[in-house]
């Protein structure tokens, strides 16, 4: 069986690579065609375009992994079934579970590479694509940080009407401490600036209002240095910042946001859940794919490959919906993220009872 194992694994990886390359090339060509006018209008250097397409190709490779793995399994297994190879394997006394092992091994190998890509490679890829879009695709579109609201600690909230990244200064700054819906203290300033020498914030023309049981205390001043749990870097975060962080950085950022009591910490947690869950999808879909294609079909493998496409897209759709539910405040976000794998694993176990063993 060892020779057959090697042949299956080799065929699996070879077909997977071919399917990935074909799908990625098709999407890249369509993407280039769509953006070609923008490239020409903004005089984007050819080297930057190729670098962006390389990054986008890596991103697509990881995004399409469930589809490509499932299609690969359906294609290989249906061919083996069509040539009566599976019947011969089972007739020789080899169990169906034993026949599954090389498929699952190859899927686990792809899942492991996907985990490394998700955790350490793709964050840099996503960062590069974000920078490319800002520099070239969104060129000429003015953006400014206005009306910023930040959670800087438990029950503590900051507001700035505008923040200038070049000078690290903000205007109309407000820091409020609110507990159980009651305002306890409010610090306001006309201007706030980051002092690079001392790494503190300097407030200009500040006013402090403290509410107590017997009344209020007021204080004013010209300049005041204060320490906040935010830095100028927090105002320069790209869209979907959590996608640009490596797995260890993601854990540290979650801790920082939890200490601040930030509202958007759930997005970072869900991103970590997704990265830990994704590699298992390859194994689960491989298990289902082999079961679906193990029987010989009179109509050939065309119908089975079409079913493979359908099932893969159903998985992607279910994954997108479950992630959306998790991000929108699901009570158990871990369960919501894992729901596609749970459903497909259960479906695989049900289908397993129908295969010839």
C-alpha positions as CSV (number, residue, x, y, z in Angstrom):
1,X,0.0,0.0,0.0
2,X,3.0,2.3,0.5
3,X,3.5,2.6,-3.3
4,X,-0.2,3.5,-3.8
5,X,0.0,6.0,-0.9
6,X,2.9,7.8,-2.6
7,X,1.1,7.8,-6.0
8,X,-2.1,9.2,-4.5
9,X,-0.2,11.9,-2.5
10,X,1.8,12.9,-5.6
11,X,-1.3,13.0,-7.8
12,X,-3.2,15.0,-5.2
13,X,-0.5,17.7,-4.8
14,X,0.2,17.9,-8.5
15,X,-3.5,18.3,-9.4
16,X,-4.0,20.8,-6.5
17,X,-1.1,22.9,-7.8
18,X,-2.5,22.8,-11.3
19,X,-6.0,23.8,-10.2
20,X,-4.6,26.6,-8.0
21,X,-2.5,28.1,-10.8
22,X,-5.4,28.0,-13.3
23,X,-7.9,29.6,-10.9
24,X,-5.4,32.3,-9.7
25,X,-4.3,33.2,-13.3
26,X,-8.0,33.6,-14.4
27,X,-8.8,35.9,-11.5
28,X,-5.6,37.9,-11.9
29,X,-6.3,38.4,-15.6
30,X,-9.8,39.6,-14.8
31,X,-8.5,41.9,-12.0
32,X,-5.8,43.4,-14.3
33,X,-8.3,44.0,-17.1
34,X,-10.6,45.8,-14.6
35,X,-7.9,48.0,-13.2
36,X,-5.9,48.6,-16.4
37,X,-7.4,52.1,-17.0
38,X,-6.6,53.1,-13.4
39,X,-3.0,51.9,-13.8
40,X,-2.6,53.9,-16.9
41,X,-4.3,57.0,-15.5
42,X,-2.2,57.0,-12.3
43,X,1.0,56.1,-14.1
44,X,1.6,53.0,-11.9
45,X,5.1,51.6,-12.4
46,X,5.2,48.1,-14.0
47,X,7.2,46.7,-11.1
48,X,4.6,47.8,-8.6
49,X,1.9,46.2,-10.6
50,X,3.7,42.9,-10.7
51,X,4.4,43.1,-7.0
52,X,0.7,43.8,-6.3
53,X,-0.3,40.9,-8.6
54,X,2.1,38.6,-6.8
55,X,0.7,39.5,-3.4
56,X,-2.9,39.2,-4.7
57,X,-2.1,35.8,-6.1
58,X,-0.8,34.6,-2.7
59,X,-4.0,36.0,-1.1
60,X,-6.2,34.2,-3.7
61,X,-4.3,31.0,-3.3
62,X,-5.2,30.9,0.4
63,X,-8.7,32.2,-0.1
64,X,-9.5,29.6,-2.6
65,X,-7.9,26.7,-0.7
66,X,-11.3,25.0,0.3
67,X,-12.5,25.2,-3.3
68,X,-9.2,23.9,-4.9
69,X,-8.8,21.1,-2.3
70,X,-12.4,19.9,-2.8
71,X,-12.2,20.1,-6.6
72,X,-8.8,18.2,-6.5
73,X,-10.2,15.4,-4.4
74,X,-13.4,15.1,-6.5
75,X,-11.3,15.0,-9.7
76,X,-8.8,12.4,-8.5
77,X,-11.2,10.1,-6.7
78,X,-13.8,10.1,-9.6
79,X,-11.0,9.2,-12.0
80,X,-10.0,6.3,-9.8
81,X,-13.6,5.2,-9.5
82,X,-14.1,5.4,-13.2
83,X,-11.1,3.1,-13.8
84,X,-12.4,0.7,-11.2
85,X,-9.3,1.3,-9.1
86,X,-11.3,1.9,-5.9
87,X,-13.2,-1.4,-6.3
88,X,-9.9,-3.2,-6.8
89,X,-8.4,-1.6,-3.7
90,X,-11.3,-2.5,-1.5
91,X,-11.5,-6.0,-3.0
92,X,-7.9,-6.6,-2.0
93,X,-8.9,-6.4,1.6
94,X,-7.9,-2.8,2.2
95,X,-10.5,-0.9,4.3
96,X,-12.0,2.4,3.1
97,X,-10.5,4.2,6.1
98,X,-7.0,2.9,5.2
99,X,-7.5,4.1,1.6
100,X,-8.5,7.5,3.0
101,X,-5.2,8.0,4.8
102,X,-3.0,9.3,1.9
103,X,-5.8,11.7,0.9
104,X,-6.0,13.0,4.4
105,X,-2.2,13.2,4.7
106,X,-2.0,15.4,1.6
107,X,-4.9,17.6,2.8
108,X,-3.2,18.0,6.2
109,X,0.0,19.0,4.5
110,X,-1.9,21.7,2.5
111,X,-3.7,22.7,5.7
112,X,-0.4,23.1,7.5
113,X,1.0,25.3,4.7
114,X,-2.2,27.3,4.8
115,X,-1.8,27.8,8.6
116,X,1.7,29.1,8.1
117,X,0.5,31.4,5.3
118,X,-2.4,32.7,7.4
119,X,-0.3,33.3,10.5
120,X,3.0,34.7,9.2
121,X,3.0,35.3,5.4
122,X,-0.4,36.8,4.4
123,X,-0.3,39.6,7.0
124,X,2.6,41.1,5.1
125,X,0.9,40.4,1.8
126,X,-2.3,42.2,3.0
127,X,-0.2,45.1,4.2
128,X,1.5,45.4,0.8
129,X,-1.9,45.3,-1.0
130,X,-3.3,48.0,1.3
131,X,-0.3,50.3,0.7
132,X,-0.6,49.7,-3.1
133,X,-4.3,50.7,-3.1
134,X,-3.6,53.8,-1.0
135,X,-0.7,54.9,-3.2
136,X,-2.0,54.1,-6.6
137,X,-5.6,52.9,-6.8
138,X,-7.0,55.6,-4.5
139,X,-4.7,58.3,-5.8
140,X,-6.3,61.7,-5.8
141,X,-9.0,60.6,-3.2
142,X,-8.6,62.8,-0.2
143,X,-8.9,61.2,3.2
144,X,-8.8,62.7,6.6
145,X,-9.2,61.5,10.1
146,X,-12.2,63.4,11.5
147,X,-14.6,62.9,14.4
148,X,-12.5,60.1,15.9
149,X,-13.9,58.1,18.9
150,X,-11.6,55.8,20.8
151,X,-11.8,53.6,23.8
152,X,-8.7,54.3,25.8
153,X,-9.5,52.3,29.0
154,X,-12.3,50.8,31.0
155,X,-15.1,53.3,31.1
156,X,-12.8,55.9,29.5
157,X,-13.5,57.4,26.0
158,X,-11.6,59.9,23.9
159,X,-12.8,62.1,21.1
160,X,-11.0,64.3,18.6
161,X,-12.6,66.4,15.9
162,X,-9.5,66.0,13.7
163,X,-6.1,64.4,13.8
164,X,-3.1,65.4,11.6
165,X,-0.8,62.5,11.1
166,X,2.1,64.5,9.8
167,X,2.4,66.7,12.9
168,X,0.8,64.3,15.4
169,X,-1.6,66.9,16.6
170,X,-5.3,66.8,17.2
171,X,-8.0,69.5,17.8
172,X,-11.0,69.7,20.1
173,X,-9.9,66.8,22.3
174,X,-12.2,65.3,24.9
175,X,-11.6,62.6,27.4
176,X,-14.6,61.3,29.4
177,X,-15.0,58.8,32.1
178,X,-18.5,57.3,32.1
179,X,-19.7,54.6,34.5
180,X,-23.1,53.0,34.5
181,X,-24.3,55.7,32.1
182,X,-23.2,58.5,34.4
183,X,-20.5,61.1,33.5
184,X,-17.9,61.1,36.3
185,X,-15.2,63.4,34.7
186,X,-14.5,65.3,31.5
187,X,-11.2,66.6,30.3
188,X,-11.2,68.9,27.3
189,X,-8.5,70.7,25.3
190,X,-8.4,72.9,22.2
191,X,-5.3,71.1,21.0
192,X,-3.4,67.8,21.8
193,X,0.1,67.0,20.6
194,X,2.3,64.0,20.9
195,X,5.7,64.8,22.6
196,X,8.2,62.4,20.9
197,X,10.9,63.2,23.5
198,X,8.9,62.1,26.6
199,X,6.2,59.9,24.8
200,X,3.3,61.7,26.4
201,X,0.4,63.8,25.2
202,X,0.5,67.6,25.7
203,X,-2.8,69.3,26.1
204,X,-3.2,73.0,25.4
205,X,-5.9,75.2,26.8
206,X,-7.3,72.4,28.9
207,X,-10.4,72.3,31.1
208,X,-11.2,69.6,33.7
209,X,-14.7,69.0,35.0
210,X,-15.1,66.5,37.8
211,X,-18.6,65.5,39.0
212,X,-19.1,64.6,42.6
213,X,-22.0,63.8,44.9
214,X,-22.2,67.3,46.3
215,X,-21.5,69.2,43.0
216,X,-18.8,69.8,40.5
217,X,-15.1,70.8,40.5
218,X,-13.7,72.8,37.7
219,X,-10.0,73.4,36.7
220,X,-8.4,75.1,33.8
221,X,-4.9,75.6,32.5
222,X,-2.5,76.4,29.6
223,X,-0.5,73.2,29.2
224,X,-0.8,69.7,30.7
225,X,1.1,66.5,30.0
226,X,-0.9,63.3,30.3
227,X,-0.3,59.7,29.6
228,X,-2.9,57.8,27.5
229,X,-3.0,54.2,26.4
230,X,-2.9,55.4,22.7
231,X,-0.1,56.6,20.5
232,X,-0.1,58.4,17.1
233,X,0.3,54.9,15.5
234,X,-3.3,54.1,16.6
235,X,-4.5,56.8,14.3
236,X,-2.8,55.4,11.3
237,X,-4.2,51.9,11.3
238,X,-5.2,50.6,7.8
239,X,-8.7,49.3,7.1
240,X,-9.0,45.8,8.5
241,X,-5.9,46.2,10.5
242,X,-6.3,42.8,12.1
243,X,-5.6,41.2,8.7
244,X,-2.1,42.8,8.6
245,X,-0.9,41.3,11.9
246,X,1.0,38.1,12.3
247,X,-0.4,35.6,14.7
248,X,1.8,36.5,17.7
249,X,1.2,40.3,16.9
250,X,-2.5,39.6,16.8
251,X,-2.4,38.1,20.3
252,X,-0.6,41.1,21.6
253,X,-3.0,43.5,20.0
254,X,-5.9,41.7,21.5
255,X,-4.4,42.1,24.9
256,X,-3.9,45.8,24.4
257,X,-7.5,46.3,23.2
258,X,-8.8,44.2,26.1
259,X,-6.9,46.4,28.6
260,X,-8.4,49.5,26.9
261,X,-11.9,48.0,26.9
262,X,-12.0,48.7,23.2
263,X,-15.2,47.9,21.3
264,X,-13.5,46.5,18.2
265,X,-11.5,43.8,20.0
266,X,-14.1,41.2,18.8
267,X,-12.9,41.6,15.1
268,X,-9.3,40.8,16.2
269,X,-10.5,37.7,18.2
270,X,-12.6,36.5,15.3
271,X,-9.6,36.9,13.0
272,X,-7.5,34.6,15.3
273,X,-10.3,32.1,15.5
274,X,-10.5,32.0,11.7
275,X,-6.8,31.4,11.3
276,X,-6.9,28.5,13.7
277,X,-10.0,27.0,12.1
278,X,-9.1,27.3,8.4
279,X,-6.5,24.5,8.2
280,X,-9.1,21.9,9.3
281,X,-11.3,22.8,6.4
282,X,-9.0,21.1,3.9
283,X,-9.1,17.8,5.9
284,X,-12.9,17.9,6.3
285,X,-13.6,18.7,2.7
286,X,-11.2,16.0,1.5
287,X,-13.0,13.5,3.7
288,X,-16.3,14.5,2.1
289,X,-14.9,14.6,-1.4
290,X,-13.5,11.1,-1.4
291,X,-16.8,9.7,-0.1
292,X,-18.8,11.6,-2.7
293,X,-16.7,10.4,-5.6
294,X,-15.9,6.8,-4.5
295,X,-18.7,5.3,-6.5
296,X,-18.3,4.7,-10.2
297,X,-20.7,6.9,-12.2
298,X,-22.1,6.0,-15.6
299,X,-22.1,9.6,-16.7
300,X,-18.4,10.0,-16.0
301,X,-16.8,12.4,-13.6
302,X,-18.4,15.6,-15.0
303,X,-21.4,15.6,-12.7
304,X,-19.2,14.8,-9.6
305,X,-16.8,17.7,-10.4
306,X,-19.8,20.0,-10.8
307,X,-21.1,18.8,-7.4
308,X,-17.6,19.5,-6.0
309,X,-17.8,23.1,-7.2
310,X,-21.3,23.5,-5.7
311,X,-20.3,22.0,-2.3
312,X,-17.1,24.1,-2.2
313,X,-19.1,27.3,-2.9
314,X,-21.7,26.3,-0.3
315,X,-18.9,26.0,2.2
316,X,-17.5,29.4,1.3
317,X,-20.9,31.0,1.5
318,X,-21.6,29.4,4.9
319,X,-18.2,30.6,6.1
320,X,-18.8,34.2,5.1
321,X,-22.3,34.1,6.7
322,X,-21.0,32.6,10.0
323,X,-18.1,35.1,10.1
324,X,-20.6,38.0,9.6
325,X,-22.8,36.7,12.4
326,X,-19.7,36.4,14.7
327,X,-18.6,40.0,13.9
328,X,-22.1,41.3,14.4
329,X,-22.1,40.2,18.0
330,X,-22.9,36.5,18.1
331,X,-23.1,35.3,21.7
332,X,-20.5,32.5,21.0
333,X,-18.2,33.8,18.2
334,X,-16.0,30.7,18.4
335,X,-18.9,28.5,17.7
336,X,-20.1,30.8,14.8
337,X,-16.7,30.7,13.2
338,X,-16.4,26.9,13.5
339,X,-20.0,26.3,12.3
340,X,-19.1,25.5,8.7
341,X,-16.6,22.9,9.8
342,X,-19.0,21.4,12.3
343,X,-21.8,21.1,9.7
344,X,-19.6,19.7,7.0
345,X,-17.9,17.2,9.4
346,X,-21.4,16.0,10.5
347,X,-22.4,15.7,6.8
348,X,-19.3,13.7,6.1
349,X,-20.0,11.3,8.9
350,X,-23.6,10.7,7.6
351,X,-22.2,10.2,4.0
352,X,-19.6,7.8,5.3
353,X,-22.3,5.3,6.2
354,X,-23.3,5.1,2.5
355,X,-19.9,4.3,0.9
356,X,-18.9,0.7,0.0
357,X,-16.4,-0.6,2.6
